[in-house]
Amino acid sequence: MSDLAPLLQRFFTDKLDRHLDASPHTKAAYADTFRLLLTYAERATGIAPSALTLADLDADLIGGFLQHLETERGNSVATRNARRAALRSFFTYASYRAPDAIATISQVLAIPAKRTKTTLVSFLTAPKQRRSSLPRTPGPGSVAATGSCCTWASKPDSASANSSTCASVTFSSDHTANSNASGRAASNA
């Protein structure tokens, strides 16, 4: 009997359901990853998915699968890395439950993620970027709250001389704040 099938089932029921309480979307993505992997493994090795062992899923097969995702399926590097993350999660789980396959597992876990090119704010043009850094005031129809904050500080050298700062702050629903100094009292020094 294959050692892969019960281990894979326990991974979904024990780790994803009970320990991580993973969302249905995460479980579906992981299941899709393993469906694709088992289909690829059957094509590459000629072994039916029900007969595959953990040792059959070596670093060469997993690396070939990840390459297959990009070249034949046309997946992006980000999708390839997401599939790799699902596989890493399973192989990490398996490393504690199948110590006899630790050499194969450690080779699979050593497969690196590919770097992706990311632009933090690619959808803003230069003028829009400058405008986004300016303080915002609530527009018509926005939810805003106004409050004021006053602080008093005594000068350490004189007990009778006090200075105060009072500011009015407006908060809008997008969590930005505008501060307007409403006045400062002169000190009696």
C-alpha positions as CSV (number, residue, x, y, z in Angstrom):
1,M,0.0,0.0,0.0
2,S,1.1,3.6,-0.7
3,D,2.4,5.7,2.1
4,L,1.4,8.8,0.2
5,A,-2.4,8.5,0.2
6,P,-3.0,8.3,4.0
7,L,-0.4,11.0,4.6
8,L,-2.0,13.3,2.1
9,Q,-5.5,12.6,3.6
10,R,-4.2,13.3,7.1
11,F,-2.6,16.5,5.9
12,F,-6.0,17.8,4.7
13,T,-8.0,16.6,7.6
14,D,-5.5,17.1,10.5
15,K,-3.4,20.0,9.6
16,L,-5.6,22.2,7.3
17,D,-8.9,21.5,9.0
18,R,-8.1,21.1,12.7
19,H,-4.9,22.9,13.3
20,L,-4.9,25.7,10.8
21,D,-8.6,26.1,10.3
22,A,-7.8,26.9,6.7
23,S,-10.4,28.7,4.6
24,P,-12.3,26.7,1.9
25,H,-10.4,28.7,-0.7
26,T,-7.1,27.6,0.8
27,K,-8.1,24.0,0.9
28,A,-9.4,24.2,-2.7
29,A,-6.1,25.7,-3.9
30,Y,-4.1,23.0,-2.1
31,A,-6.3,20.3,-3.5
32,D,-5.9,21.7,-7.0
33,T,-2.1,21.8,-6.5
34,F,-2.1,18.1,-5.6
35,R,-4.5,17.2,-8.4
36,L,-2.1,18.8,-10.8
37,L,0.9,17.2,-9.2
38,L,-0.5,13.7,-9.2
39,T,-1.6,14.0,-12.8
40,Y,1.9,15.2,-13.7
41,A,3.5,12.5,-11.7
42,E,1.5,9.8,-13.4
43,R,2.5,11.2,-16.8
44,A,6.2,11.5,-15.8
45,T,6.6,8.2,-14.0
46,G,3.9,5.9,-15.3
47,I,2.8,5.2,-11.8
48,A,-0.9,5.6,-10.9
49,P,-1.7,8.2,-8.2
50,S,-3.0,5.5,-5.9
51,A,0.3,3.6,-6.1
52,L,2.6,6.6,-5.7
53,T,4.9,6.7,-2.6
54,L,6.4,9.6,-0.9
55,A,9.8,8.6,-2.2
56,D,8.4,8.9,-5.8
57,L,7.9,12.6,-5.2
58,D,11.5,13.5,-5.2
59,A,13.1,16.9,-5.9
60,D,13.6,16.1,-9.6
61,L,9.9,15.3,-10.0
62,I,8.7,18.4,-8.0
63,G,11.2,20.6,-9.9
64,G,9.9,19.3,-13.2
65,F,6.3,19.8,-12.0
66,L,7.0,23.5,-11.1
67,Q,8.7,24.0,-14.5
68,H,5.7,22.3,-16.2
69,L,3.4,24.8,-14.5
70,E,5.2,27.7,-16.1
71,T,6.1,26.4,-19.5
72,E,3.2,24.0,-20.5
73,R,0.4,25.5,-18.4
74,G,1.5,29.1,-18.8
75,N,1.2,29.9,-15.1
76,S,2.9,33.1,-13.8
77,V,5.9,32.9,-11.4
78,A,3.5,34.0,-8.6
79,T,1.2,31.1,-9.3
80,R,4.2,28.7,-9.4
81,N,5.4,30.0,-6.0
82,A,1.9,29.6,-4.5
83,R,1.9,26.0,-5.7
84,R,5.4,25.5,-4.3
85,A,4.2,26.9,-0.9
86,A,1.4,24.3,-0.8
87,L,3.9,21.6,-1.5
88,R,6.3,22.9,1.1
89,S,3.5,22.9,3.7
90,F,2.7,19.3,2.9
91,F,6.4,18.2,2.9
92,T,7.0,20.0,6.2
93,Y,4.0,18.1,7.6
94,A,5.4,14.8,6.2
95,S,8.8,15.4,7.6
96,Y,7.4,14.8,11.1
97,R,5.4,11.8,10.2
98,A,7.7,10.0,7.7
99,P,11.2,10.2,9.1
100,D,12.3,7.4,6.8
101,A,11.9,9.7,3.8
102,I,13.6,12.7,5.4
103,A,16.4,12.8,2.7
104,T,13.9,13.1,-0.1
105,I,11.8,15.6,1.9
106,S,14.8,17.8,2.7
107,Q,15.7,18.0,-1.0
108,V,12.2,19.0,-1.9
109,L,12.1,21.6,0.8
110,A,15.3,23.1,-0.6
111,I,13.7,24.0,-3.9
112,P,13.8,27.8,-3.9
113,A,11.0,30.2,-4.8
114,K,11.5,32.2,-8.0
115,R,11.8,36.0,-7.7
116,T,9.1,38.0,-9.2
117,K,9.2,41.6,-10.4
118,T,6.8,43.6,-8.3
119,T,6.0,47.3,-8.6
120,L,4.6,48.7,-5.4
121,V,2.3,51.3,-7.0
122,S,2.2,50.6,-10.7
123,F,-1.2,52.0,-11.4
124,L,-0.5,55.6,-10.3
125,T,1.2,58.1,-12.6
126,A,3.7,60.7,-11.3
127,P,1.1,63.5,-10.8
128,K,-1.3,61.1,-9.0
129,Q,1.5,59.9,-6.7
130,R,2.3,63.5,-5.7
131,R,-1.4,64.1,-5.0
132,S,-1.7,60.9,-2.9
133,S,1.0,62.2,-0.5
134,L,-0.9,65.4,0.3
135,P,-3.1,65.6,3.4
136,R,-6.7,64.8,2.7
137,T,-9.8,66.6,3.8
138,P,-13.1,64.9,4.0
139,G,-15.2,65.4,0.9
140,P,-18.9,65.7,0.6
141,G,-20.7,62.6,1.7
142,S,-17.8,61.2,3.7
143,V,-18.0,60.2,7.3
144,A,-15.9,62.5,9.4
145,A,-15.4,63.2,13.1
146,T,-13.9,66.3,14.6
147,G,-12.2,66.5,17.9
148,S,-9.8,68.8,19.7
149,C,-6.8,68.0,21.8
150,C,-5.1,70.3,24.2
151,T,-1.9,69.7,26.1
152,W,-0.5,71.7,28.9
153,A,3.2,71.7,29.9
154,S,4.8,73.5,32.7
155,K,8.2,75.0,32.3
156,P,10.6,73.3,34.7
157,D,12.2,76.6,35.9
158,S,9.0,78.5,36.7
159,A,5.9,77.1,38.3
160,S,3.8,80.1,37.4
161,A,4.7,80.2,33.7
162,N,2.6,77.8,31.6
163,S,2.5,77.2,27.9
164,S,-0.3,75.5,26.1
165,T,-0.9,74.0,22.7
166,C,-4.3,73.4,21.4
167,A,-5.1,71.7,18.0
168,S,-8.2,70.7,16.2
169,V,-8.0,67.4,14.4
170,T,-10.4,66.2,11.7
171,F,-10.5,62.4,11.0
172,S,-12.1,61.1,7.9
173,S,-13.2,57.5,7.1
174,D,-10.0,56.7,5.3
175,H,-8.0,57.2,8.6
176,T,-6.1,60.3,7.6
177,A,-5.9,63.3,9.8
178,N,-5.6,67.0,9.3
179,S,-4.4,69.2,12.1
180,N,-5.0,72.9,12.3
181,A,-3.4,74.8,15.2
182,S,-6.1,76.9,16.7
183,G,-3.9,78.9,18.9
184,R,-1.0,79.1,21.2
185,A,-0.9,81.0,24.5
186,A,2.1,83.1,25.1
187,S,4.2,82.2,28.0
188,N,4.5,84.6,31.0
189,A,8.2,84.5,31.3
